């Protein structure tokens, strides 16, 4: 389970991404970002590492008539 991001970490990430966000905007974003990180981790736990995707791309050319 991922640990929650701190406001300082989020501020640093925004700066590195070239985003100029006000402090109040960062404070508003933080709970949603932490919630999304937890949901993503929960989904990864459900899926597991040994499950193949439901659809797969094949580069083989199929002859059509």
PyMOL Python script that loads the backbone (N, CA, C, O; Angstrom):
from pymol import cmd

cmd.read_pdbstr("""\
ATOM      1  N   UNK A   1       0.852  -1.177   0.000  1.00  0.00           N
ATOM      2  CA  UNK A   1       0.000   0.000   0.000  1.00  0.00           C
ATOM      3  C   UNK A   1       0.894   1.236   0.000  1.00  0.00           C
ATOM      4  O   UNK A   1       1.809   1.342   0.817  1.00  0.00           O
ATOM      5  N   UNK A   2       0.632   2.172  -0.917  1.00  0.00           N
ATOM      6  CA  UNK A   2       1.475   3.359  -0.976  1.00  0.00           C
ATOM      7  C   UNK A   2       1.238   4.266   0.231  1.00  0.00           C
ATOM      8  O   UNK A   2       0.139   4.332   0.782  1.00  0.00           O
ATOM      9  N   UNK A   3       2.278   4.941   0.608  1.00  0.00           N
ATOM     10  CA  UNK A   3       2.119   5.918   1.685  1.00  0.00           C
ATOM     11  C   UNK A   3       1.558   7.200   1.080  1.00  0.00           C
ATOM     12  O   UNK A   3       1.761   7.482  -0.101  1.00  0.00           O
ATOM     13  N   UNK A   4       0.862   7.962   1.888  1.00  0.00           N
ATOM     14  CA  UNK A   4       0.296   9.233   1.416  1.00  0.00           C
ATOM     15  C   UNK A   4       1.415  10.206   1.070  1.00  0.00           C
ATOM     16  O   UNK A   4       2.442  10.268   1.746  1.00  0.00           O
ATOM     17  N   UNK A   5       1.193  10.958   0.008  1.00  0.00           N
ATOM     18  CA  UNK A   5       2.124  12.026  -0.337  1.00  0.00           C
ATOM     19  C   UNK A   5       1.939  13.174   0.641  1.00  0.00           C
ATOM     20  O   UNK A   5       0.825  13.461   1.080  1.00  0.00           O
ATOM     21  N   UNK A   6       3.016  13.809   0.967  1.00  0.00           N
ATOM     22  CA  UNK A   6       2.919  15.008   1.801  1.00  0.00           C
ATOM     23  C   UNK A   6       2.754  16.224   0.893  1.00  0.00           C
ATOM     24  O   UNK A   6       2.972  16.148  -0.316  1.00  0.00           O
ATOM     25  N   UNK A   7       2.376  17.311   1.481  1.00  0.00           N
ATOM     26  CA  UNK A   7       2.222  18.561   0.729  1.00  0.00           C
ATOM     27  C   UNK A   7       3.562  18.977   0.126  1.00  0.00           C
ATOM     28  O   UNK A   7       3.601  19.477  -0.999  1.00  0.00           O
ATOM     29  N   UNK A   8       4.646  18.780   0.848  1.00  0.00           N
ATOM     30  CA  UNK A   8       5.971  19.122   0.329  1.00  0.00           C
ATOM     31  C   UNK A   8       6.330  18.263  -0.884  1.00  0.00           C
ATOM     32  O   UNK A   8       6.894  18.767  -1.855  1.00  0.00           O
ATOM     33  N   UNK A   9       6.005  16.974  -0.831  1.00  0.00           N
ATOM     34  CA  UNK A   9       6.284  16.091  -1.958  1.00  0.00           C
ATOM     35  C   UNK A   9       5.470  16.500  -3.188  1.00  0.00           C
ATOM     36  O   UNK A   9       5.987  16.536  -4.305  1.00  0.00           O
ATOM     37  N   UNK A  10       4.201  16.806  -2.968  1.00  0.00           N
ATOM     38  CA  UNK A  10       3.350  17.241  -4.068  1.00  0.00           C
ATOM     39  C   UNK A  10       3.853  18.547  -4.660  1.00  0.00           C
ATOM     40  O   UNK A  10       3.865  18.710  -5.880  1.00  0.00           O
ATOM     41  N   UNK A  11       4.262  19.466  -3.823  1.00  0.00           N
ATOM     42  CA  UNK A  11       4.796  20.748  -4.290  1.00  0.00           C
ATOM     43  C   UNK A  11       6.035  20.512  -5.159  1.00  0.00           C
ATOM     44  O   UNK A  11       6.191  21.133  -6.211  1.00  0.00           O
ATOM     45  N   UNK A  12       6.910  19.615  -4.714  1.00  0.00           N
ATOM     46  CA  UNK A  12       8.123  19.299  -5.463  1.00  0.00           C
ATOM     47  C   UNK A  12       7.792  18.639  -6.806  1.00  0.00           C
ATOM     48  O   UNK A  12       8.407  18.960  -7.823  1.00  0.00           O
ATOM     49  N   UNK A  13       6.837  17.733  -6.808  1.00  0.00           N
ATOM     50  CA  UNK A  13       6.432  17.072  -8.048  1.00  0.00           C
ATOM     51  C   UNK A  13       5.835  18.072  -9.032  1.00  0.00           C
ATOM     52  O   UNK A  13       6.128  18.019 -10.227  1.00  0.00           O
ATOM     53  N   UNK A  14       5.009  18.972  -8.542  1.00  0.00           N
ATOM     54  CA  UNK A  14       4.403  19.989  -9.398  1.00  0.00           C
ATOM     55  C   UNK A  14       5.483  20.902  -9.988  1.00  0.00           C
ATOM     56  O   UNK A  14       5.423  21.258 -11.165  1.00  0.00           O
ATOM     57  N   UNK A  15       6.447  21.272  -9.184  1.00  0.00           N
ATOM     58  CA  UNK A  15       7.537  22.129  -9.648  1.00  0.00           C
ATOM     59  C   UNK A  15       8.330  21.433 -10.754  1.00  0.00           C
ATOM     60  O   UNK A  15       8.624  22.042 -11.782  1.00  0.00           O
ATOM     61  N   UNK A  16       8.680  20.155 -10.547  1.00  0.00           N
ATOM     62  CA  UNK A  16       9.437  19.399 -11.553  1.00  0.00           C
ATOM     63  C   UNK A  16       8.649  19.231 -12.848  1.00  0.00           C
ATOM     64  O   UNK A  16       9.235  19.142 -13.927  1.00  0.00           O
ATOM     65  N   UNK A  17       7.320  19.187 -12.742  1.00  0.00           N
ATOM     66  CA  UNK A  17       6.473  19.057 -13.929  1.00  0.00           C
ATOM     67  C   UNK A  17       6.242  20.399 -14.616  1.00  0.00           C
ATOM     68  O   UNK A  17       5.595  20.461 -15.662  1.00  0.00           O
ATOM     69  N   UNK A  18       6.768  21.473 -14.031  1.00  0.00           N
ATOM     70  CA  UNK A  18       6.618  22.796 -14.619  1.00  0.00           C
ATOM     71  C   UNK A  18       5.273  23.441 -14.324  1.00  0.00           C
ATOM     72  O   UNK A  18       4.856  24.365 -15.023  1.00  0.00           O
ATOM     73  N   UNK A  19       4.591  22.953 -13.285  1.00  0.00           N
ATOM     74  CA  UNK A  19       3.294  23.520 -12.913  1.00  0.00           C
ATOM     75  C   UNK A  19       3.487  24.593 -11.857  1.00  0.00           C
ATOM     76  O   UNK A  19       4.189  24.388 -10.867  1.00  0.00           O
ATOM     77  N   UNK A  20       2.871  25.715 -12.070  1.00  0.00           N
ATOM     78  CA  UNK A  20       2.956  26.814 -11.115  1.00  0.00           C
ATOM     79  C   UNK A  20       1.621  26.884 -10.373  1.00  0.00           C
ATOM     80  O   UNK A  20       0.740  27.668 -10.726  1.00  0.00           O
ATOM     81  N   UNK A  21       1.488  26.052  -9.344  1.00  0.00           N
ATOM     82  CA  UNK A  21       0.230  25.968  -8.604  1.00  0.00           C
ATOM     83  C   UNK A  21       0.338  26.729  -7.289  1.00  0.00           C
ATOM     84  O   UNK A  21       1.367  26.693  -6.614  1.00  0.00           O
ATOM     85  N   UNK A  22      -0.735  27.412  -6.943  1.00  0.00           N
ATOM     86  CA  UNK A  22      -0.791  28.125  -5.667  1.00  0.00           C
ATOM     87  C   UNK A  22      -0.873  27.115  -4.527  1.00  0.00           C
ATOM     88  O   UNK A  22      -1.288  25.973  -4.720  1.00  0.00           O
ATOM     89  N   UNK A  23      -0.480  27.547  -3.362  1.00  0.00           N
ATOM     90  CA  UNK A  23      -0.485  26.676  -2.182  1.00  0.00           C
ATOM     91  C   UNK A  23      -1.887  26.130  -1.900  1.00  0.00           C
ATOM     92  O   UNK A  23      -2.038  24.959  -1.553  1.00  0.00           O
ATOM     93  N   UNK A  24      -2.899  26.966  -2.048  1.00  0.00           N
ATOM     94  CA  UNK A  24      -4.270  26.503  -1.779  1.00  0.00           C
ATOM     95  C   UNK A  24      -4.720  25.463  -2.811  1.00  0.00           C
ATOM     96  O   UNK A  24      -5.500  24.567  -2.490  1.00  0.00           O
ATOM     97  N   UNK A  25      -4.228  25.583  -4.050  1.00  0.00           N
ATOM     98  CA  UNK A  25      -4.554  24.582  -5.074  1.00  0.00           C
ATOM     99  C   UNK A  25      -3.903  23.236  -4.740  1.00  0.00           C
ATOM    100  O   UNK A  25      -4.521  22.183  -4.903  1.00  0.00           O
ATOM    101  N   UNK A  26      -2.669  23.279  -4.277  1.00  0.00           N
ATOM    102  CA  UNK A  26      -1.990  22.044  -3.885  1.00  0.00           C
ATOM    103  C   UNK A  26      -2.724  21.372  -2.726  1.00  0.00           C
ATOM    104  O   UNK A  26      -2.869  20.150  -2.697  1.00  0.00           O
ATOM    105  N   UNK A  27      -3.185  22.182  -1.772  1.00  0.00           N
ATOM    106  CA  UNK A  27      -3.910  21.633  -0.618  1.00  0.00           C
ATOM    107  C   UNK A  27      -5.226  20.991  -1.050  1.00  0.00           C
ATOM    108  O   UNK A  27      -5.648  19.986  -0.478  1.00  0.00           O
ATOM    109  N   UNK A  28      -5.877  21.579  -2.065  1.00  0.00           N
ATOM    110  CA  UNK A  28      -7.134  21.006  -2.569  1.00  0.00           C
ATOM    111  C   UNK A  28      -6.888  19.704  -3.333  1.00  0.00           C
ATOM    112  O   UNK A  28      -7.701  18.782  -3.263  1.00  0.00           O
ATOM    113  N   UNK A  29      -5.784  19.626  -4.053  1.00  0.00           N
ATOM    114  CA  UNK A  29      -5.475  18.451  -4.859  1.00  0.00           C
ATOM    115  C   UNK A  29      -5.002  17.252  -4.041  1.00  0.00           C
ATOM    116  O   UNK A  29      -5.244  16.105  -4.419  1.00  0.00           O
ATOM    117  N   UNK A  30      -4.338  17.511  -2.938  1.00  0.00           N
ATOM    118  CA  UNK A  30      -3.675  16.454  -2.171  1.00  0.00           C
ATOM    119  C   UNK A  30      -4.594  15.305  -1.760  1.00  0.00           C
ATOM    120  O   UNK A  30      -4.217  14.153  -1.970  1.00  0.00           O
ATOM    121  N   UNK A  31      -5.772  15.545  -1.188  1.00  0.00           N
ATOM    122  CA  UNK A  31      -6.622  14.402  -0.794  1.00  0.00           C
ATOM    123  C   UNK A  31      -7.041  13.530  -1.978  1.00  0.00           C
ATOM    124  O   UNK A  31      -7.073  12.306  -1.859  1.00  0.00           O
ATOM    125  N   UNK A  32      -7.356  14.136  -3.101  1.00  0.00           N
ATOM    126  CA  UNK A  32      -7.753  13.373  -4.282  1.00  0.00           C
ATOM    127  C   UNK A  32      -6.612  12.559  -4.854  1.00  0.00           C
ATOM    128  O   UNK A  32      -6.812  11.427  -5.296  1.00  0.00           O
ATOM    129  N   UNK A  33      -5.425  13.120  -4.850  1.00  0.00           N
ATOM    130  CA  UNK A  33      -4.254  12.402  -5.346  1.00  0.00           C
ATOM    131  C   UNK A  33      -3.957  11.203  -4.452  1.00  0.00           C
ATOM    132  O   UNK A  33      -3.682  10.112  -4.953  1.00  0.00           O
ATOM    133  N   UNK A  34      -4.009  11.391  -3.151  1.00  0.00           N
ATOM    134  CA  UNK A  34      -3.758  10.272  -2.240  1.00  0.00           C
ATOM    135  C   UNK A  34      -4.839   9.195  -2.367  1.00  0.00           C
ATOM    136  O   UNK A  34      -4.538   8.004  -2.282  1.00  0.00           O
ATOM    137  N   UNK A  35      -6.078   9.601  -2.567  1.00  0.00           N
ATOM    138  CA  UNK A  35      -7.164   8.634  -2.753  1.00  0.00           C
ATOM    139  C   UNK A  35      -6.945   7.832  -4.042  1.00  0.00           C
ATOM    140  O   UNK A  35      -7.139   6.617  -4.057  1.00  0.00           O
ATOM    141  N   UNK A  36      -6.546   8.506  -5.110  1.00  0.00           N
ATOM    142  CA  UNK A  36      -6.290   7.838  -6.386  1.00  0.00           C
ATOM    143  C   UNK A  36      -5.130   6.858  -6.276  1.00  0.00           C
ATOM    144  O   UNK A  36      -5.171   5.776  -6.862  1.00  0.00           O
ATOM    145  N   UNK A  37      -4.103   7.227  -5.531  1.00  0.00           N
ATOM    146  CA  UNK A  37      -2.962   6.320  -5.341  1.00  0.00           C
ATOM    147  C   UNK A  37      -3.394   5.051  -4.612  1.00  0.00           C
ATOM    148  O   UNK A  37      -2.955   3.952  -4.950  1.00  0.00           O
ATOM    149  N   UNK A  38      -4.256   5.210  -3.613  1.00  0.00           N
ATOM    150  CA  UNK A  38      -4.739   4.045  -2.868  1.00  0.00           C
ATOM    151  C   UNK A  38      -5.619   3.157  -3.744  1.00  0.00           C
ATOM    152  O   UNK A  38      -5.517   1.931  -3.685  1.00  0.00           O
ATOM    153  N   UNK A  39      -6.486   3.770  -4.561  1.00  0.00           N
ATOM    154  CA  UNK A  39      -7.356   2.997  -5.446  1.00  0.00           C
ATOM    155  C   UNK A  39      -6.546   2.240  -6.491  1.00  0.00           C
ATOM    156  O   UNK A  39      -6.859   1.092  -6.809  1.00  0.00           O
ATOM    157  N   UNK A  40      -5.519   2.870  -7.021  1.00  0.00           N
ATOM    158  CA  UNK A  40      -4.656   2.202  -7.997  1.00  0.00           C
ATOM    159  C   UNK A  40      -3.950   1.018  -7.363  1.00  0.00           C
ATOM    160  O   UNK A  40      -3.852  -0.043  -7.979  1.00  0.00           O
ATOM    161  N   UNK A  41      -3.462   1.180  -6.154  1.00  0.00           N
ATOM    162  CA  UNK A  41      -2.800   0.072  -5.461  1.00  0.00           C
ATOM    163  C   UNK A  41      -3.780  -1.061  -5.194  1.00  0.00           C
ATOM    164  O   UNK A  41      -3.417  -2.230  -5.328  1.00  0.00           O
ATOM    165  N   UNK A  42      -5.011  -0.742  -4.820  1.00  0.00           N
ATOM    166  CA  UNK A  42      -6.026  -1.776  -4.586  1.00  0.00           C
ATOM    167  C   UNK A  42      -6.314  -2.554  -5.866  1.00  0.00           C
ATOM    168  O   UNK A  42      -6.438  -3.778  -5.827  1.00  0.00           O
ATOM    169  N   UNK A  43      -6.420  -1.863  -6.995  1.00  0.00           N
ATOM    170  CA  UNK A  43      -6.659  -2.538  -8.269  1.00  0.00           C
ATOM    171  C   UNK A  43      -5.494  -3.434  -8.655  1.00  0.00           C
ATOM    172  O   UNK A  43      -5.696  -4.539  -9.159  1.00  0.00           O
ATOM    173  N   UNK A  44      -4.284  -2.966  -8.424  1.00  0.00           N
ATOM    174  CA  UNK A  44      -3.118  -3.795  -8.739  1.00  0.00           C
ATOM    175  C   UNK A  44      -3.098  -5.050  -7.881  1.00  0.00           C
ATOM    176  O   UNK A  44      -2.697  -6.113  -8.353  1.00  0.00           O
ATOM    177  N   UNK A  45      -3.522  -4.944  -6.633  1.00  0.00           N
ATOM    178  CA  UNK A  45      -3.586  -6.120  -5.760  1.00  0.00           C
ATOM    179  C   UNK A  45      -4.618  -7.119  -6.258  1.00  0.00           C
ATOM    180  O   UNK A  45      -4.399  -8.328  -6.184  1.00  0.00           O
ATOM    181  N   UNK A  46      -5.740  -6.623  -6.765  1.00  0.00           N
ATOM    182  CA  UNK A  46      -6.788  -7.506  -7.278  1.00  0.00           C
ATOM    183  C   UNK A  46      -6.360  -8.224  -8.549  1.00  0.00           C
ATOM    184  O   UNK A  46      -6.653  -9.406  -8.729  1.00  0.00           O
ATOM    185  N   UNK A  47      -5.677  -7.523  -9.416  1.00  0.00           N
ATOM    186  CA  UNK A  47      -5.293  -8.078 -10.707  1.00  0.00           C
ATOM    187  C   UNK A  47      -4.166  -9.095 -10.547  1.00  0.00           C
ATOM    188  O   UNK A  47      -4.220 -10.167 -11.149  1.00  0.00           O
ATOM    189  N   UNK A  48      -3.179  -8.790  -9.772  1.00  0.00           N
ATOM    190  CA  UNK A  48      -2.049  -9.689  -9.585  1.00  0.00           C
ATOM    191  C   UNK A  48      -1.053  -9.574 -10.730  1.00  0.00           C
ATOM    192  O   UNK A  48      -1.295  -8.892 -11.726  1.00  0.00           O
ATOM    193  N   UNK A  49       0.067 -10.257 -10.561  1.00  0.00           N
ATOM    194  CA  UNK A  49       1.144 -10.166 -11.546  1.00  0.00           C
ATOM    195  C   UNK A  49       1.035 -11.210 -12.649  1.00  0.00           C
ATOM    196  O   UNK A  49       1.610 -11.028 -13.723  1.00  0.00           O
ATOM    197  N   UNK A  50       0.321 -12.282 -12.413  1.00  0.00           N
ATOM    198  CA  UNK A  50       0.327 -13.376 -13.382  1.00  0.00           C
ATOM    199  C   UNK A  50      -0.929 -13.420 -14.255  1.00  0.00           C
ATOM    200  O   UNK A  50      -1.199 -14.443 -14.885  1.00  0.00           O
ATOM    201  N   UNK A  51      -1.688 -12.347 -14.305  1.00  0.00           N
ATOM    202  CA  UNK A  51      -2.908 -12.294 -15.105  1.00  0.00           C
ATOM    203  C   UNK A  51      -2.610 -11.594 -16.422  1.00  0.00           C
ATOM    204  O   UNK A  51      -2.084 -10.481 -16.443  1.00  0.00           O
ATOM    205  N   UNK A  52      -2.954 -12.260 -17.521  1.00  0.00           N
ATOM    206  CA  UNK A  52      -2.748 -11.656 -18.828  1.00  0.00           C
ATOM    207  C   UNK A  52      -3.891 -10.687 -19.129  1.00  0.00           C
ATOM    208  O   UNK A  52      -4.993 -10.847 -18.605  1.00  0.00           O
ATOM    209  N   UNK A  53      -3.636  -9.687 -19.969  1.00  0.00           N
ATOM    210  CA  UNK A  53      -4.694  -8.750 -20.312  1.00  0.00           C
ATOM    211  C   UNK A  53      -5.823  -9.443 -21.058  1.00  0.00           C
ATOM    212  O   UNK A  53      -5.609 -10.476 -21.692  1.00  0.00           O
ATOM    213  N   UNK A  54      -7.015  -8.883 -20.984  1.00  0.00           N
ATOM    214  CA  UNK A  54      -8.176  -9.468 -21.639  1.00  0.00           C
ATOM    215  C   UNK A  54      -8.069  -9.460 -23.159  1.00  0.00           C
ATOM    216  O   UNK A  54      -8.620 -10.342 -23.818  1.00  0.00           O
ATOM    217  N   UNK A  55      -7.393  -8.515 -23.707  1.00  0.00           N
ATOM    218  CA  UNK A  55      -7.183  -8.440 -25.148  1.00  0.00           C
ATOM    219  C   UNK A  55      -5.705  -8.307 -25.415  1.00  0.00           C
ATOM    220  O   UNK A  55      -4.964  -7.758 -24.599  1.00  0.00           O
ATOM    221  N   UNK A  56      -5.279  -8.804 -26.544  1.00  0.00           N
ATOM    222  CA  UNK A  56      -3.855  -8.728 -26.861  1.00  0.00           C
ATOM    223  C   UNK A  56      -3.676  -8.314 -28.314  1.00  0.00           C
ATOM    224  O   UNK A  56      -4.461  -8.705 -29.178  1.00  0.00           O
ATOM    225  N   UNK A  57      -2.664  -7.536 -28.578  1.00  0.00           N
ATOM    226  CA  UNK A  57      -2.331  -7.103 -29.923  1.00  0.00           C
ATOM    227  C   UNK A  57      -1.437  -8.133 -30.572  1.00  0.00           C
ATOM    228  O   UNK A  57      -0.519  -8.659 -29.942  1.00  0.00           O
ATOM    229  N   UNK A  58      -1.703  -8.416 -31.817  1.00  0.00           N
ATOM    230  CA  UNK A  58      -0.857  -9.324 -32.585  1.00  0.00           C
ATOM    231  C   UNK A  58      -0.427  -8.607 -33.850  1.00  0.00           C
ATOM    232  O   UNK A  58      -1.258  -8.032 -34.553  1.00  0.00           O
ATOM    233  N   UNK A  59       0.855  -8.635 -34.145  1.00  0.00           N
ATOM    234  CA  UNK A  59       1.385  -7.958 -35.321  1.00  0.00           C
ATOM    235  C   UNK A  59       1.358  -8.857 -36.556  1.00  0.00           C
ATOM    236  O   UNK A  59       1.762  -8.424 -37.635  1.00  0.00           O
ATOM    237  N   UNK A  60       0.898 -10.079 -36.421  1.00  0.00           N
ATOM    238  CA  UNK A  60       0.834 -10.989 -37.555  1.00  0.00           C
ATOM    239  C   UNK A  60      -0.183 -10.493 -38.567  1.00  0.00           C
ATOM    240  O   UNK A  60      -1.280 -10.068 -38.203  1.00  0.00           O
ATOM    241  N   UNK A  61       0.185 -10.549 -39.834  1.00  0.00           N
ATOM    242  CA  UNK A  61      -0.718 -10.131 -40.904  1.00  0.00           C
ATOM    243  C   UNK A  61      -1.632 -11.311 -41.228  1.00  0.00           C
ATOM    244  O   UNK A  61      -1.166 -12.427 -41.457  1.00  0.00           O
ATOM    245  N   UNK A  62      -2.914 -11.055 -41.244  1.00  0.00           N
ATOM    246  CA  UNK A  62      -3.883 -12.089 -41.531  1.00  0.00           C
ATOM    247  C   UNK A  62      -4.363 -11.919 -42.968  1.00  0.00           C
ATOM    248  O   UNK A  62      -4.781 -10.835 -43.376  1.00  0.00           O
ATOM    249  N   UNK A  63      -4.294 -13.018 -43.729  1.00  0.00           N
ATOM    250  CA  UNK A  63      -4.752 -12.976 -45.118  1.00  0.00           C
ATOM    251  C   UNK A  63      -6.273 -12.888 -45.150  1.00  0.00           C
ATOM    252  O   UNK A  63      -6.956 -13.636 -44.451  1.00  0.00           O
ATOM    253  N   UNK A  64      -6.793 -11.994 -45.945  1.00  0.00           N
ATOM    254  CA  UNK A  64      -8.237 -11.858 -46.104  1.00  0.00           C
ATOM    255  C   UNK A  64      -8.594 -12.106 -47.566  1.00  0.00           C
ATOM    256  O   UNK A  64      -7.763 -11.890 -48.449  1.00  0.00           O
ATOM    257  N   UNK A  65      -9.788 -12.545 -47.824  1.00  0.00           N
ATOM    258  CA  UNK A  65     -10.216 -12.805 -49.201  1.00  0.00           C
ATOM    259  C   UNK A  65     -11.217 -11.784 -49.641  1.00  0.00           C
ATOM    260  O   UNK A  65     -11.695 -11.837 -50.775  1.00  0.00           O
TER     261      UNK A  65
END
""", "prot")
cmd.dss("prot")
cmd.show_as("cartoon", "prot")
cmd.util.cbc("prot")
cmd.orient("prot")
